[in-house]
């Protein structure tokens, strides 16, 4: 069994969960926050059989779109001045960031 951890954009999460559930995958949704943008994203956990995890990855790839976002980056203006300024930067947010872990044991009580 594999554990798929998929960090996706909130906009894609409902459709992704629906498509995964329709194909018989079990999913847990976590409300998470990206460290860089400090805005909300969604992390999905799915325990899937080895024989089906590629199929699950295919659904994630199909549903999740990359988008451009403007982030505000803080910059220090001088060593001793203590002044800060911020400037907008454009970042491309995936798609999906996916980790696949091999599961040692899976039990339900
Ligand atoms: P955030 O950390 O909010 O990052 C959002 C997007 O900002 C990233 O998109 C990337 O395009 C950009 N970004 C992140 N760190 C940056 C940096 N130091 N300098 C310039 N740009 C930067 P994605 O790479 O698609 O990541 C989307 C979200 O997936 C991330 O949100 C984070 O929550 C998660 N993530 C990505 N890589 C990860 C990793 N190696 N471990 C854990 N979580 C990760």
Backbone and ligand atoms as CSV (ligand in chain L), in Angstrom:
chain,resi,resn,atom,element,x,y,z
A,1,UNK,N,N,0.844,-1.200,0.000
A,1,UNK,CA,C,0.000,0.000,0.000
A,1,UNK,C,C,0.875,1.244,0.000
A,2,UNK,N,N,0.374,2.290,-0.637
A,2,UNK,CA,C,1.061,3.588,-0.642
A,2,UNK,C,C,0.182,4.627,0.058
A,3,UNK,N,N,0.852,5.575,0.692
A,3,UNK,CA,C,0.148,6.758,1.200
A,3,UNK,C,C,0.497,7.924,0.295
A,4,UNK,N,N,-0.523,8.471,-0.355
A,4,UNK,CA,C,-0.334,9.650,-1.205
A,4,UNK,C,C,-0.681,10.884,-0.386
A,5,UNK,N,N,0.271,11.791,-0.303
A,5,UNK,CA,C,0.043,13.094,0.349
A,5,UNK,C,C,0.098,14.132,-0.770
A,6,UNK,N,N,-1.035,14.758,-1.029
A,6,UNK,CA,C,-1.112,15.702,-2.149
A,6,UNK,C,C,-1.493,17.086,-1.626
A,7,UNK,N,N,-0.608,18.062,-1.858
A,7,UNK,CA,C,-0.905,19.452,-1.487
A,7,UNK,C,C,-1.418,20.139,-2.742
A,8,UNK,N,N,-2.665,20.603,-2.671
A,8,UNK,CA,C,-3.316,21.157,-3.861
A,8,UNK,C,C,-3.928,22.508,-3.517
A,9,UNK,N,N,-4.333,23.234,-4.543
A,9,UNK,CA,C,-4.976,24.524,-4.300
A,9,UNK,C,C,-6.435,24.296,-3.886
A,10,UNK,N,N,-6.902,25.186,-3.019
A,10,UNK,CA,C,-8.274,25.062,-2.517
A,10,UNK,C,C,-9.279,24.971,-3.667
A,11,UNK,N,N,-9.022,25.743,-4.744
A,11,UNK,CA,C,-9.962,25.789,-5.873
A,11,UNK,C,C,-10.159,24.418,-6.527
A,12,UNK,N,N,-9.139,23.567,-6.442
A,12,UNK,CA,C,-9.217,22.262,-7.097
A,12,UNK,C,C,-9.683,21.151,-6.155
A,13,UNK,N,N,-9.744,21.447,-4.858
A,13,UNK,CA,C,-9.878,20.348,-3.900
A,13,UNK,C,C,-11.229,19.634,-3.989
A,14,UNK,N,N,-12.328,20.384,-4.155
A,14,UNK,CA,C,-13.640,19.724,-4.167
A,14,UNK,C,C,-13.764,18.777,-5.351
A,15,UNK,N,N,-13.359,19.281,-6.535
A,15,UNK,CA,C,-13.465,18.428,-7.724
A,15,UNK,C,C,-12.545,17.209,-7.609
A,16,UNK,N,N,-11.360,17.431,-7.063
A,16,UNK,CA,C,-10.424,16.312,-6.922
A,16,UNK,C,C,-10.988,15.248,-5.967
A,17,UNK,N,N,-11.522,15.699,-4.848
A,17,UNK,CA,C,-12.086,14.733,-3.887
A,17,UNK,C,C,-13.230,13.965,-4.547
A,18,UNK,N,N,-14.097,14.676,-5.254
A,18,UNK,CA,C,-15.228,14.004,-5.911
A,18,UNK,C,C,-14.738,12.954,-6.903
A,19,UNK,N,N,-13.755,13.328,-7.712
A,19,UNK,CA,C,-13.266,12.373,-8.732
A,19,UNK,C,C,-12.603,11.167,-8.067
A,20,UNK,N,N,-11.854,11.418,-7.010
A,20,UNK,CA,C,-11.201,10.295,-6.322
A,20,UNK,C,C,-12.235,9.384,-5.677
A,21,UNK,N,N,-13.228,9.978,-5.020
A,21,UNK,CA,C,-14.266,9.165,-4.371
A,21,UNK,C,C,-15.053,8.363,-5.397
A,22,UNK,N,N,-15.342,9.011,-6.540
A,22,UNK,CA,C,-16.091,8.308,-7.593
A,22,UNK,C,C,-15.341,7.092,-8.108
A,23,UNK,N,N,-14.023,7.149,-8.054
A,23,UNK,CA,C,-13.209,6.012,-8.515
A,23,UNK,C,C,-12.902,5.031,-7.388
A,24,UNK,N,N,-13.481,5.283,-6.214
A,24,UNK,CA,C,-13.360,4.310,-5.125
A,24,UNK,C,C,-12.158,4.502,-4.213
A,25,UNK,N,N,-11.521,5.682,-4.283
A,25,UNK,CA,C,-10.408,5.943,-3.368
A,25,UNK,C,C,-10.949,6.604,-2.098
A,26,UNK,N,N,-10.345,6.247,-0.970
A,26,UNK,CA,C,-10.677,6.925,0.287
A,26,UNK,C,C,-9.755,8.121,0.457
A,27,UNK,N,N,-10.307,9.221,0.933
A,27,UNK,CA,C,-9.545,10.473,1.008
A,27,UNK,C,C,-9.815,11.172,2.331
A,28,UNK,N,N,-8.784,11.753,2.898
A,28,UNK,CA,C,-8.949,12.648,4.051
A,28,UNK,C,C,-8.428,14.020,3.665
A,29,UNK,N,N,-9.234,15.027,3.959
A,29,UNK,CA,C,-8.881,16.401,3.594
A,29,UNK,C,C,-8.400,17.163,4.831
A,30,UNK,N,N,-7.270,17.833,4.679
A,30,UNK,CA,C,-6.746,18.679,5.755
A,30,UNK,C,C,-6.654,20.113,5.251
A,31,UNK,N,N,-7.057,21.058,6.087
A,31,UNK,CA,C,-6.888,22.473,5.740
A,31,UNK,C,C,-5.483,22.884,6.160
A,32,UNK,N,N,-4.669,23.303,5.197
A,32,UNK,CA,C,-3.260,23.593,5.487
A,32,UNK,C,C,-2.886,24.990,4.970
A,33,UNK,N,N,-1.685,25.401,5.300
A,33,UNK,CA,C,-1.210,26.727,4.909
A,33,UNK,C,C,0.184,26.608,4.326
A,34,UNK,N,N,0.391,27.189,3.149
A,34,UNK,CA,C,1.712,27.160,2.525
A,34,UNK,C,C,2.683,28.057,3.260
A,35,UNK,N,N,3.894,27.579,3.454
A,35,UNK,CA,C,4.896,28.343,4.195
A,35,UNK,C,C,5.345,29.599,3.474
A,36,UNK,N,N,5.349,29.588,2.160
A,36,UNK,CA,C,5.861,30.741,1.402
A,36,UNK,C,C,4.792,31.803,1.234
A,37,UNK,N,N,3.644,31.429,0.665
A,37,UNK,CA,C,2.582,32.418,0.442
A,37,UNK,C,C,1.792,32.717,1.713
A,38,UNK,N,N,1.871,31.812,2.666
A,38,UNK,CA,C,1.118,31.936,3.917
A,38,UNK,C,C,-0.382,32.070,3.654
A,39,UNK,N,N,-0.821,31.399,2.603
A,39,UNK,CA,C,-2.256,31.372,2.317
A,39,UNK,C,C,-2.707,29.916,2.331
A,40,UNK,N,N,-4.005,29.755,2.400
A,40,UNK,CA,C,-4.565,28.416,2.572
A,40,UNK,C,C,-4.341,27.527,1.369
A,41,UNK,N,N,-4.058,26.266,1.636
A,41,UNK,CA,C,-4.125,25.252,0.591
A,41,UNK,C,C,-4.726,23.996,1.220
A,42,UNK,N,N,-4.824,22.945,0.446
A,42,UNK,CA,C,-5.490,21.735,0.932
A,42,UNK,C,C,-4.533,20.557,0.794
A,43,UNK,N,N,-4.429,19.786,1.855
A,43,UNK,CA,C,-3.617,18.573,1.796
A,43,UNK,C,C,-4.537,17.367,1.881
A,44,UNK,N,N,-4.396,16.470,0.904
A,44,UNK,CA,C,-5.218,15.259,0.887
A,44,UNK,C,C,-4.353,14.063,1.214
A,45,UNK,N,N,-4.888,13.180,2.055
A,45,UNK,CA,C,-4.241,11.905,2.371
A,45,UNK,C,C,-5.064,10.804,1.738
A,46,UNK,N,N,-4.395,9.913,1.025
A,46,UNK,CA,C,-5.117,8.785,0.431
A,46,UNK,C,C,-4.259,7.530,0.534
A,47,UNK,N,N,-4.759,6.541,1.233
A,47,UNK,CA,C,-4.093,5.237,1.281
A,47,UNK,C,C,-4.632,4.401,0.127
A,48,UNK,N,N,-3.727,3.979,-0.775
A,48,UNK,CA,C,-4.195,3.276,-1.976
A,48,UNK,C,C,-3.379,1.995,-2.183
A,49,UNK,N,N,-4.028,1.005,-2.784
A,49,UNK,CA,C,-3.326,-0.237,-3.118
A,49,UNK,C,C,-2.219,0.045,-4.121
A,50,UNK,N,N,-1.155,-0.743,-4.009
A,50,UNK,CA,C,-0.035,-0.570,-4.955
A,50,UNK,C,C,-0.505,-0.644,-6.401
A,51,UNK,N,N,-1.499,-1.474,-6.647
A,51,UNK,CA,C,-1.956,-1.681,-8.028
A,51,UNK,C,C,-2.709,-0.470,-8.583
A,52,UNK,N,N,-3.099,0.476,-7.695
A,52,UNK,CA,C,-3.943,1.581,-8.166
A,52,UNK,C,C,-3.334,2.963,-7.942
A,53,UNK,N,N,-2.133,3.040,-7.359
A,53,UNK,CA,C,-1.683,4.393,-7.015
A,53,UNK,C,C,-1.330,5.221,-8.244
A,54,UNK,N,N,-0.890,4.570,-9.326
A,54,UNK,CA,C,-0.622,5.341,-10.550
A,54,UNK,C,C,-1.918,5.936,-11.104
A,55,UNK,N,N,-2.984,5.176,-10.992
A,55,UNK,CA,C,-4.303,5.662,-11.434
A,55,UNK,C,C,-4.710,6.887,-10.608
A,56,UNK,N,N,-4.445,6.813,-9.312
A,56,UNK,CA,C,-4.780,7.935,-8.425
A,56,UNK,C,C,-3.937,9.168,-8.788
A,57,UNK,N,N,-2.653,8.951,-9.050
A,57,UNK,CA,C,-1.801,10.074,-9.458
A,57,UNK,C,C,-2.308,10.692,-10.757
A,58,UNK,N,N,-2.824,9.862,-11.643
A,58,UNK,CA,C,-3.370,10.354,-12.908
A,58,UNK,C,C,-4.550,11.287,-12.695
A,59,UNK,N,N,-5.400,10.954,-11.729
A,59,UNK,CA,C,-6.547,11.824,-11.429
A,59,UNK,C,C,-6.054,13.165,-10.893
A,60,UNK,N,N,-5.070,13.109,-9.989
A,60,UNK,CA,C,-4.535,14.352,-9.410
A,60,UNK,C,C,-3.940,15.227,-10.517
A,61,UNK,N,N,-3.180,14.599,-11.402
A,61,UNK,CA,C,-2.558,15.358,-12.490
A,61,UNK,C,C,-3.608,15.972,-13.408
A,62,UNK,N,N,-4.685,15.228,-13.653
A,62,UNK,CA,C,-5.725,15.711,-14.565
A,62,UNK,C,C,-6.487,16.907,-13.976
A,63,UNK,N,N,-6.778,16.837,-12.690
A,63,UNK,CA,C,-7.670,17.849,-12.085
A,63,UNK,C,C,-6.924,19.121,-11.681
A,64,UNK,N,N,-5.702,18.975,-11.193
A,64,UNK,CA,C,-5.052,20.124,-10.545
A,64,UNK,C,C,-4.311,20.992,-11.557
A,65,UNK,N,N,-4.663,22.250,-11.575
A,65,UNK,CA,C,-4.102,23.204,-12.534
A,65,UNK,C,C,-3.097,24.120,-11.829
A,66,UNK,N,N,-2.033,24.447,-12.525
A,66,UNK,CA,C,-1.131,25.445,-11.954
A,66,UNK,C,C,-1.689,26.838,-12.258
A,67,UNK,N,N,-1.448,27.756,-11.330
A,67,UNK,CA,C,-1.941,29.136,-11.466
A,67,UNK,C,C,-0.855,30.096,-11.022
A,68,UNK,N,N,-0.917,31.295,-11.573
A,68,UNK,CA,C,0.022,32.326,-11.142
A,68,UNK,C,C,-0.619,33.131,-10.010
A,69,UNK,N,N,0.188,33.438,-9.013
A,69,UNK,CA,C,-0.295,34.271,-7.911
A,69,UNK,C,C,0.732,35.353,-7.634
A,70,UNK,N,N,0.236,36.483,-7.162
A,70,UNK,CA,C,1.136,37.566,-6.765
A,70,UNK,C,C,1.340,37.471,-5.259
A,71,UNK,N,N,2.605,37.404,-4.883
A,71,UNK,CA,C,2.936,37.361,-3.465
A,71,UNK,C,C,3.678,38.632,-3.109
A,72,UNK,N,N,3.591,39.025,-1.854
A,72,UNK,CA,C,4.333,40.192,-1.394
A,72,UNK,C,C,5.502,39.716,-0.560
A,73,UNK,N,N,6.690,40.106,-1.004
A,73,UNK,CA,C,7.880,39.607,-0.339
A,73,UNK,C,C,8.502,40.701,0.526
A,74,UNK,N,N,8.715,40.439,1.812
A,74,UNK,CA,C,9.379,41.439,2.652
A,74,UNK,C,C,10.880,41.444,2.402
A,75,UNK,N,N,11.458,42.640,2.361
A,75,UNK,CA,C,12.898,42.760,2.126
A,75,UNK,C,C,13.483,43.716,3.151
A,76,UNK,N,N,14.582,43.357,3.751
A,76,UNK,CA,C,15.251,44.260,4.680
A,76,UNK,C,C,16.019,45.325,3.898
A,77,UNK,N,N,15.863,46.592,4.280
A,77,UNK,CA,C,16.449,47.694,3.513
A,77,UNK,C,C,17.868,48.035,3.949
A,78,UNK,N,N,18.310,47.568,5.012
A,78,UNK,CA,C,19.671,47.917,5.429
A,78,UNK,C,C,19.952,47.252,6.749
A,79,UNK,N,N,21.197,46.890,6.930
A,79,UNK,CA,C,21.551,46.110,8.101
A,79,UNK,C,C,21.109,46.737,9.402
A,80,UNK,N,N,21.498,47.998,9.642
A,80,UNK,CA,C,21.223,48.570,10.957
A,80,UNK,C,C,19.973,49.448,10.963
A,81,UNK,N,N,19.434,49.751,9.776
A,81,UNK,CA,C,18.306,50.688,9.741
A,81,UNK,C,C,17.035,50.060,10.302
A,82,UNK,N,N,16.921,48.734,10.171
A,82,UNK,CA,C,15.715,48.063,10.664
A,82,UNK,C,C,14.505,48.353,9.816
A,83,UNK,N,N,14.699,48.966,8.633
A,83,UNK,CA,C,13.565,49.300,7.776
A,83,UNK,C,C,13.207,48.125,6.867
A,84,UNK,N,N,11.934,48.023,6.572
A,84,UNK,CA,C,11.464,46.961,5.691
A,84,UNK,C,C,10.682,47.559,4.528
A,85,UNK,N,N,10.791,46.946,3.386
A,85,UNK,CA,C,9.943,47.315,2.250
A,85,UNK,C,C,9.449,46.016,1.640
A,86,UNK,N,N,8.345,46.084,0.936
A,86,UNK,CA,C,7.865,44.870,0.287
A,86,UNK,C,C,7.653,45.150,-1.179
A,87,UNK,N,N,7.803,44.107,-1.983
A,87,UNK,CA,C,7.577,44.263,-3.412
A,87,UNK,C,C,6.824,43.037,-3.907
A,88,UNK,N,N,5.988,43.200,-4.945
A,88,UNK,CA,C,5.201,42.070,-5.424
A,88,UNK,C,C,6.039,41.151,-6.313
A,89,UNK,N,N,5.860,39.884,-6.144
A,89,UNK,CA,C,6.506,38.917,-7.031
A,89,UNK,C,C,5.451,37.943,-7.522
A,90,UNK,N,N,5.654,37.475,-8.752
A,90,UNK,CA,C,4.711,36.508,-9.307
A,90,UNK,C,C,5.278,35.107,-9.125
A,91,UNK,N,N,4.477,34.209,-8.557
A,91,UNK,CA,C,4.912,32.818,-8.415
A,91,UNK,C,C,3.893,31.905,-9.093
A,92,UNK,N,N,4.389,30.834,-9.645
A,92,UNK,CA,C,3.501,29.829,-10.222
A,92,UNK,C,C,3.287,28.729,-9.188
A,93,UNK,N,N,2.037,28.604,-8.756
A,93,UNK,CA,C,1.715,27.588,-7.756
A,93,UNK,C,C,1.209,26.360,-8.499
A,94,UNK,N,N,1.751,25.184,-8.136
A,94,UNK,CA,C,1.351,23.943,-8.821
A,94,UNK,C,C,-0.155,23.816,-8.765
A,95,UNK,N,N,-0.747,23.253,-9.648
A,95,UNK,CA,C,-0.668,21.861,-9.923
A,95,UNK,C,C,-0.908,21.162,-8.597
A,96,UNK,N,N,-0.022,20.325,-8.307
A,96,UNK,CA,C,-0.084,19.588,-7.048
A,96,UNK,C,C,1.329,19.220,-6.657
A,97,UNK,N,N,1.602,19.272,-5.362
A,97,UNK,CA,C,2.851,18.762,-4.819
A,97,UNK,C,C,2.520,17.442,-4.151
A,98,UNK,N,N,3.112,16.373,-4.648
A,98,UNK,CA,C,2.670,15.037,-4.222
A,98,UNK,C,C,3.843,14.246,-3.644
A,99,UNK,N,N,3.625,13.679,-2.491
A,99,UNK,CA,C,4.573,12.746,-1.886
A,99,UNK,C,C,3.928,11.362,-1.912
A,100,UNK,N,N,4.718,10.356,-2.255
A,100,UNK,CA,C,4.212,8.975,-2.217
A,100,UNK,C,C,5.083,8.189,-1.245
A,101,UNK,N,N,4.463,7.657,-0.207
A,101,UNK,CA,C,5.185,6.912,0.823
A,101,UNK,C,C,4.719,5.456,0.808
A,102,UNK,N,N,5.650,4.559,1.068
A,102,UNK,CA,C,5.271,3.153,1.216
A,102,UNK,C,C,4.772,2.928,2.634
A,103,UNK,N,N,3.626,2.308,2.749
A,103,UNK,CA,C,2.995,2.096,4.058
A,103,UNK,C,C,3.462,0.751,4.624
A,104,UNK,N,N,4.018,0.781,5.845
A,104,UNK,CA,C,4.456,-0.461,6.505
A,104,UNK,C,C,3.268,-1.283,6.960
A,105,UNK,N,N,2.300,-0.615,7.516
A,105,UNK,CA,C,1.167,-1.314,8.115
A,105,UNK,C,C,-0.077,-0.455,8.006
A,106,UNK,N,N,-1.195,-1.087,7.783
A,106,UNK,CA,C,-2.470,-0.354,7.692
A,106,UNK,C,C,-3.499,-1.132,8.488
A,107,UNK,N,N,-3.999,-0.550,9.564
A,107,UNK,CA,C,-5.014,-1.227,10.373
A,107,UNK,C,C,-6.158,-0.269,10.642
A,108,UNK,N,N,-7.335,-0.832,10.808
A,108,UNK,CA,C,-8.488,-0.054,11.265
A,108,UNK,C,C,-9.054,-0.776,12.473
A,109,UNK,N,N,-9.361,-0.061,13.528
A,109,UNK,CA,C,-9.930,-0.694,14.733
A,109,UNK,C,C,-11.372,-0.279,14.899
L,1,LIG,P1,P,3.753,27.741,-0.512
L,1,LIG,O1,O,4.893,27.391,0.405
L,1,LIG,O2,O,2.833,28.833,-0.078
L,1,LIG,O3,O,4.396,28.066,-1.933
L,1,LIG,C1,C,3.587,28.546,-2.989
L,1,LIG,C2,C,4.410,28.723,-4.242
L,1,LIG,O4,O,5.394,29.721,-4.034
L,1,LIG,C3,C,5.191,27.460,-4.652
L,1,LIG,O5,O,4.373,26.627,-5.440
L,1,LIG,C4,C,6.367,28.048,-5.417
L,1,LIG,O6,O,6.000,28.329,-6.765
L,1,LIG,C5,C,6.600,29.375,-4.728
L,1,LIG,N1,N,7.655,29.285,-3.733
L,1,LIG,C6,C,7.702,28.526,-2.637
L,1,LIG,N2,N,8.833,28.742,-1.930
L,1,LIG,C7,C,9.510,29.693,-2.612
L,1,LIG,C8,C,10.749,30.372,-2.418
L,1,LIG,N3,N,11.514,30.123,-1.338
L,1,LIG,N4,N,11.132,31.302,-3.329
L,1,LIG,C9,C,10.371,31.586,-4.412
L,1,LIG,N5,N,9.171,30.977,-4.655
L,1,LIG,C10,C,8.755,30.052,-3.776
L,1,LIG,P2,P,4.503,25.070,-5.345
L,1,LIG,O7,O,5.940,24.661,-5.453
L,1,LIG,O8,O,3.573,24.483,-6.351
L,1,LIG,O9,O,4.044,24.661,-3.882
L,1,LIG,C11,C,2.676,24.751,-3.483
L,1,LIG,C12,C,2.551,24.425,-2.016
L,1,LIG,O10,O,2.968,23.051,-1.827
L,1,LIG,C13,C,3.466,25.216,-1.096
L,1,LIG,O11,O,2.851,26.435,-0.760
L,1,LIG,C14,C,3.634,24.295,0.103
L,1,LIG,O12,O,2.482,24.368,0.929
L,1,LIG,C15,C,3.639,22.925,-0.561
L,1,LIG,N6,N,4.976,22.421,-0.831
L,1,LIG,C16,C,5.693,22.590,-1.964
L,1,LIG,N7,N,6.867,21.957,-1.885
L,1,LIG,C17,C,6.902,21.370,-0.670
L,1,LIG,C18,C,7.879,20.563,0.017
L,1,LIG,N8,N,9.068,20.221,-0.540
L,1,LIG,N9,N,7.582,20.131,1.267
L,1,LIG,C19,C,6.390,20.468,1.850
L,1,LIG,N10,N,5.436,21.221,1.247
L,1,LIG,C20,C,5.705,21.664,0.010
